[in-house]
Amino acid sequence: MVTIRRQRLDDAAEVAGVHVRAWQAGYAGIIPKDVLDALDPDTFAARRRQWHGAKEFETLVAVDDRAIVGFTTVGQYRNQQDRTDLVPGVGEVLAIYLEPNRVGTGLGRTLMAAGLAELDDRGFRTVRLWVLEDNTRARRFYEKAGFQPDGERNTYDVVSGGETLRLPEIRYTRTIES
């Protein structure tokens, strides 16, 4: 039985492991293999520890038999230009990732519902997220969750083989009806 709860500080390493495995599986063929192979769970865990307790963001974890099998991070929308300037009144789904063997099981829908409920509780009615344009599976998932492209575009930069690649991103938006 899967339960959803708030991430605790001591969950950082386990959540980071899910994050890395999800990227490696979900972005295969979208982000270069050398970039995915170089992902370091310890770096991801350190970032999670640093963010832990930030009132602007909340990470909810999906736990099955004491193992974290997925998570979502939600909070106040970050200006895409520098990803640090917060936009008042707008929420964001910053991340939603699952263990690769949990994709297609309904766990993503459960985590999205929990994340949207958290944003609703915080008073956000408009919610945004960014997705790589070539990530068609994620885009279908977001559209089924009520998100639609709103016309905003950006790039997600990765360094592969010493060259910076600018991967196109599109922004999705939806409204939370209370």
N, C-alpha and C positions, 0 to 999 in steps of 0.2 A: 504494500500500500504506500503510495507516494504522498508525502506531506510537503507543504510549502511553509517555510519559515524565513525569518530575517537571517542574513549572514552574520555569523559571529567572527570575531577577529581570528580565532584559531581555525576557521574554515578557509583561510586565504590560500594555502597551498593546494588544497583539494579543488577549490573553485578554479584556481589557475590551471591545474591539470586538465579539467574539463574544457576550459577556454582554449588551451593549446590544441587539444585533440579535435575539438570542434572546428577550429580554424583549419587545421591540416586536412580534415575530411571535407568540410563545406566549401573551402576556397580552392581546392585542387582544380587546376585548369583555369583559374581566374587570377590568382596571385602566383607568381613564379615559384617553382618547387624549392629553389635555394632559399627563398625567403621563409617559406613554411617550414622547411627542415631546420632552419636556424632559430625558430621560436624557442624561447627559454622559459619554462614554467617558473623558475625562481624569480625572473624579472617580472613576470605577470603577478606573482604572489607579492612581491615587494610593493608594486603599484597598488594592489588591493589593500594591503596593510596601511599604506599611506592614505588612501581614500576612506578607510574605515572610520565611521563616526562623523563624516561630513554630512551636515544636516541637509544639504542640497540634494543628496543622492541616497538611494537605498538599493541594496542588492537582496533579492529574495532567492532562496535556493530551494530546489526540489530534492528531497531526500527519500531514498528508497532503501529500506533495510540498513539504515545508518550510513549509506553511501550517497554523496552528492552526485546527482545525475543530470543536473541542469541548473541554470540560473538566469535571472534577468536583472539588469540594473536600470533603474528609472530615476527621474528627478527633474530639476528645472532645466529647461532647454539652454544649451550652450551655443553661443554665436559661432557659426561654422568657420568663420575666418580665423579665429585664434583658439577656439574650443575652450576658452576659459571665461569669457565674458558671458554672464548669465542674462537671459531675457526674461523679464518679469511676466508672469501670467501664462506662460507656455510651458508645458511639460515635454519630456523626451523619454523615449525608450533608447537608452544608450547601448544596451547589449541584450541579447537573448540567445543563449547557446545551450546545446544539449550534448550529452555523450552521443557519438555518432550512431550507436545501435538503438537510440531512443527516438531518432527522427522518424516521423510518421506514425507515432504511437498515441498522439493526442497530448503528450506532455507539453509540447510547445504552446498549444492552445491554453492549457491550464496555467502555464507560466505567464502568458500574455494577459489572460484574464486577471491574474493576481497583480501584475504590474499596473494594468489600467485601473484596478480598484485602488491601489496605493496612490496613483496620480489623482484619481477622483477624490480620495480622502484628503489630499493636500490642496484641493480646490482647483485643480487644472481642468479646463474644459477643452482646450486645444492641445493636441499631442502630436509631436513630430518625431521622425527618425530618418536616418540616412542609410542607404543601402547601395552597394556596388551595382552599377547598372547591369553588369553581366551575371549577377547572382539571381537568375530567374526563379530558382526554387524559393529563395527567401522572399522575392517580390510577390510570388503567388500566395505565400503564407500571409504576408502583410495585407494583401488585398482581401483575402478571406477574413482577416481580422478587422476589416472596415477602413483600412488606410488606402489613400489614393495619392498618386504623384501630384504635387502642387506646382510643378514647373521650375522649381529651384534646382540648380545643378552645382556641383563642385567636383573636386578631384581628391582622391586619397593617394598620397604619394608613398611609394615603396622603393627601396634601393635594391636592385638586383644586378649582380655582376658589375658593380661600380657605377651603374647608370640609374638615374631616378626615373621611375615609371609613374606616370600620372593616370591613375585608374579612375574612370568617370563614376561619379556617385549621383544619385538622384534622391531628392527629399520626398518623403511621404508624410501626409497629414491626415488626421481624423479628429472628430469631435467626440467628447464623452458626454452622453446624455444622462443626466442625473434624475 
